[in-house]
Amino acid sequence: MSWQLTAADLPDLARGATLLGTGGGGDPYIGTMLVERVLGDGAITILDPDELADDLFVIPTAQMGAPTVMVEKIPAGTEPTLALRTLEAHLGRTADATMPIECGGINSMIPLVVAAETGLPVVDADGMGRAFPELSMETFAVYGVHGSPLALAGERGEQVVIDTGDDDRQMEWLARAITIRLGGVGHIAEYAMTGADVRRTAVPRTLSMALALGRAIRVAREQKSSPFDAIAETLSTTLYPHVRELCVGKVIDVERRTTEGFAKGRATIAPLGDDAAAPFEISFQNENLVARQGVRLMAIVPDLICVVDHETAEPITTEGLRYGQRVRVLGISTPDMMRTPEALAAFGPSAFGLEEGFEPVEQLAAERRRTP
């Protein structure tokens, strides 16, 4: 059933969405501030995807660009609604609701900014179930809804409409180039669809799950119990049932560069308590993609690789990684709809040029137990 989201929910929602964003999806503090600025004492209606009318018209909204740029280039705040209005004008139809395209500290929040400004409800679902670096990497696209036409807005009122038909990769390529010219950050409206399309193609209830996760972490800390147990317990009855601890250690090196509109690099972690253990390394492109310890594969996209503070479980984004941090790395299983052959072709290891094939995080953990 539908429910009401208020400003009091935003810190918990941002925390949980950042965890699900697996290192990407934007800075949670900035995302929270953007919504608080326009929401005030109001409330936003969140719609359950199972209750959507078949002909409800939904236009997802989001921010795109390199997370490293977003920390320094704060949005004006007007861009997401401008992108929505631009796409509505192009289509000749107004939206009945908006929706996230991914999970993250900013991109779970951008539709809430639009909702607070326009009065539209927000659908409790998204098209990634985590965060991915490219617009074509959507469950929407995998299961038959295409992103084009896309409207892109800049902070100075720039408006661009991109129409590449069914070619979502070309849409991503063109939108990325324009975003780079806008200074590395743009805001978009894309993947317009019906309520029936949402039920068929979206990962359901990720906003409510993010809120539950963030709240569980906070409450566990307040009660001085384990926030890591709280994460596992919260996810155990969801589409993300498997949580595995991959590493506890100290960040000893971070290599990060902003190139081609993405933040790319790697982080190296020295496991605590075992000087002989091989270093643990995470490679990322906006989001964490693959984790290895020595030559052993620990987790790989599309499963979630989440870096959190080793005591508080506060999520750490790829742009927030720093030398000396004590961290835990968690591997979390993705929903089955993100592990099909069609889905893996769109956002599995081969889509990022990784040499390994996909192996579920729970299967990799079981293999490690059998082979010390």
TABEL-V783224 format. One record per residue. N is the residue number from 1. RES is the residue in one letter. PSI is psi in whole degrees, -180 to 180 (999 if undefined). Layout:
n: (N & N)
res: (RES & RES)
psi: (PSI & PSI)
This chain:
n: (1 & 2 & 3 & 4 & 5 & 6 & 7 & 8 & 9 & 10 & 11 & 12 & 13 & 14 & 15 & 16 & 17 & 18 & 19 & 20 & 21 & 22 & 23 & 24 & 25 & 26 & 27 & 28 & 29 & 30 & 31 & 32 & 33 & 34 & 35 & 36 & 37 & 38 & 39 & 40 & 41 & 42 & 43 & 44 & 45 & 46 & 47 & 48 & 49 & 50 & 51 & 52 & 53 & 54 & 55 & 56 & 57 & 58 & 59 & 60 & 61 & 62 & 63 & 64 & 65 & 66 & 67 & 68 & 69 & 70 & 71 & 72 & 73 & 74 & 75 & 76 & 77 & 78 & 79 & 80 & 81 & 82 & 83 & 84 & 85 & 86 & 87 & 88 & 89 & 90 & 91 & 92 & 93 & 94 & 95 & 96 & 97 & 98 & 99 & 100 & 101 & 102 & 103 & 104 & 105 & 106 & 107 & 108 & 109 & 110 & 111 & 112 & 113 & 114 & 115 & 116 & 117 & 118 & 119 & 120 & 121 & 122 & 123 & 124 & 125 & 126 & 127 & 128 & 129 & 130 & 131 & 132 & 133 & 134 & 135 & 136 & 137 & 138 & 139 & 140 & 141 & 142 & 143 & 144 & 145 & 146 & 147 & 148 & 149 & 150 & 151 & 152 & 153 & 154 & 155 & 156 & 157 & 158 & 159 & 160 & 161 & 162 & 163 & 164 & 165 & 166 & 167 & 168 & 169 & 170 & 171 & 172 & 173 & 174 & 175 & 176 & 177 & 178 & 179 & 180 & 181 & 182 & 183 & 184 & 185 & 186 & 187 & 188 & 189 & 190 & 191 & 192 & 193 & 194 & 195 & 196 & 197 & 198 & 199 & 200 & 201 & 202 & 203 & 204 & 205 & 206 & 207 & 208 & 209 & 210 & 211 & 212 & 213 & 214 & 215 & 216 & 217 & 218 & 219 & 220 & 221 & 222 & 223 & 224 & 225 & 226 & 227 & 228 & 229 & 230 & 231 & 232 & 233 & 234 & 235 & 236 & 237 & 238 & 239 & 240 & 241 & 242 & 243 & 244 & 245 & 246 & 247 & 248 & 249 & 250 & 251 & 252 & 253 & 254 & 255 & 256 & 257 & 258 & 259 & 260 & 261 & 262 & 263 & 264 & 265 & 266 & 267 & 268 & 269 & 270 & 271 & 272 & 273 & 274 & 275 & 276 & 277 & 278 & 279 & 280 & 281 & 282 & 283 & 284 & 285 & 286 & 287 & 288 & 289 & 290 & 291 & 292 & 293 & 294 & 295 & 296 & 297 & 298 & 299 & 300 & 301 & 302 & 303 & 304 & 305 & 306 & 307 & 308 & 309 & 310 & 311 & 312 & 313 & 314 & 315 & 316 & 317 & 318 & 319 & 320 & 321 & 322 & 323 & 324 & 325 & 326 & 327 & 328 & 329 & 330 & 331 & 332 & 333 & 334 & 335 & 336 & 337 & 338 & 339 & 340 & 341 & 342 & 343 & 344 & 345 & 346 & 347 & 348 & 349 & 350 & 351 & 352 & 353 & 354 & 355 & 356 & 357 & 358 & 359 & 360 & 361 & 362 & 363 & 364 & 365 & 366 & 367 & 368 & 369 & 370 & 371 & 372)
res: (M & S & W & Q & L & T & A & A & D & L & P & D & L & A & R & G & A & T & L & L & G & T & G & G & G & G & D & P & Y & I & G & T & M & L & V & E & R & V & L & G & D & G & A & I & T & I & L & D & P & D & E & L & A & D & D & L & F & V & I & P & T & A & Q & M & G & A & P & T & V & M & V & E & K & I & P & A & G & T & E & P & T & L & A & L & R & T & L & E & A & H & L & G & R & T & A & D & A & T & M & P & I & E & C & G & G & I & N & S & M & I & P & L & V & V & A & A & E & T & G & L & P & V & V & D & A & D & G & M & G & R & A & F & P & E & L & S & M & E & T & F & A & V & Y & G & V & H & G & S & P & L & A & L & A & G & E & R & G & E & Q & V & V & I & D & T & G & D & D & D & R & Q & M & E & W & L & A & R & A & I & T & I & R & L & G & G & V & G & H & I & A & E & Y & A & M & T & G & A & D & V & R & R & T & A & V & P & R & T & L & S & M & A & L & A & L & G & R & A & I & R & V & A & R & E & Q & K & S & S & P & F & D & A & I & A & E & T & L & S & T & T & L & Y & P & H & V & R & E & L & C & V & G & K & V & I & D & V & E & R & R & T & T & E & G & F & A & K & G & R & A & T & I & A & P & L & G & D & D & A & A & A & P & F & E & I & S & F & Q & N & E & N & L & V & A & R & Q & G & V & R & L & M & A & I & V & P & D & L & I & C & V & V & D & H & E & T & A & E & P & I & T & T & E & G & L & R & Y & G & Q & R & V & R & V & L & G & I & S & T & P & D & M & M & R & T & P & E & A & L & A & A & F & G & P & S & A & F & G & L & E & E & G & F & E & P & V & E & Q & L & A & A & E & R & R & R & T & P)
psi: (161 & 158 & 168 & 131 & 132 & 175 & -29 & -23 & -17 & -44 & -42 & -43 & -44 & -41 & -49 & -39 & -35 & -39 & -48 & -23 & -6 & 50 & -19 & -162 & 0 & 164 & 127 & -34 & -46 & -43 & -44 & -45 & -38 & -43 & -45 & -36 & -37 & -20 & -42 & -129 & 10 & -171 & 153 & 133 & 125 & 124 & 134 & 132 & -31 & -16 & 5 & 138 & 146 & -36 & 9 & 135 & 117 & 130 & 108 & 150 & 151 & 171 & 144 & 154 & -180 & 130 & -33 & -32 & -39 & -29 & -33 & -23 & 83 & 134 & 154 & -30 & -16 & -13 & -43 & -44 & -35 & -42 & -43 & -49 & -35 & -43 & -39 & -45 & -40 & -40 & -18 & 31 & 138 & 149 & 144 & -19 & 163 & 179 & 149 & 157 & -17 & 171 & 147 & 164 & -27 & -46 & -10 & -15 & -30 & -45 & -27 & -36 & -47 & -43 & -43 & -32 & -31 & -18 & 2 & 149 & 165 & 133 & 136 & 74 & 170 & -178 & 12 & -29 & 8 & -150 & 144 & 158 & -19 & 146 & -23 & -9 & 63 & 142 & -28 & -52 & -39 & -39 & 22 & 4 & 129 & 153 & -26 & 144 & 147 & 138 & 135 & 133 & 147 & 172 & -19 & 17 & 8 & 143 & 130 & 137 & 129 & 125 & 106 & 21 & -128 & 4 & 89 & -30 & -39 & -38 & -46 & -45 & -44 & -43 & -37 & -42 & -42 & -40 & -41 & -43 & -25 & 3 & 7 & -6 & 134 & 167 & 141 & 156 & 129 & 179 & 44 & 136 & 171 & 169 & -38 & -39 & -41 & -49 & -32 & -30 & -17 & 155 & 118 & 149 & 38 & -27 & -48 & -33 & -42 & -42 & -44 & -40 & -50 & -40 & -41 & -40 & -46 & -47 & -41 & -42 & -41 & -35 & 2 & 37 & 178 & 118 & -22 & -39 & -37 & -39 & -49 & -41 & -41 & -40 & -15 & -28 & 14 & -171 & -1 & 61 & -18 & 121 & 126 & 134 & 122 & -31 & 146 & 122 & -169 & 132 & 121 & -9 & 139 & 123 & 121 & 134 & 145 & 115 & 141 & 28 & 8 & 158 & 113 & 149 & -157 & 156 & 137 & 133 & 130 & 117 & 138 & 143 & 2 & 91 & -22 & -8 & 144 & 148 & 150 & 128 & 135 & 129 & 141 & 154 & 94 & -56 & 159 & 128 & -41 & 141 & 131 & 148 & 108 & -125 & -1 & 127 & 129 & -38 & 154 & 150 & 139 & 2 & 154 & 134 & 107 & 124 & 127 & 160 & 138 & -12 & -44 & -16 & 18 & 127 & 145 & 123 & 167 & -35 & -13 & -4 & 135 & 152 & 137 & -13 & 138 & 123 & 160 & 145 & 123 & 138 & 129 & 134 & 144 & 163 & 156 & -34 & -14 & 4 & 8 & 161 & -39 & -41 & -43 & -31 & -31 & -39 & 27 & -172 & -40 & -28 & -19 & 8 & 21 & 146 & -27 & 153 & 170 & 133 & 129 & 144 & -35 & -31 & -42 & -39 & -39 & -38 & -37 & -35 & -34 & -26 & 89 & 999)
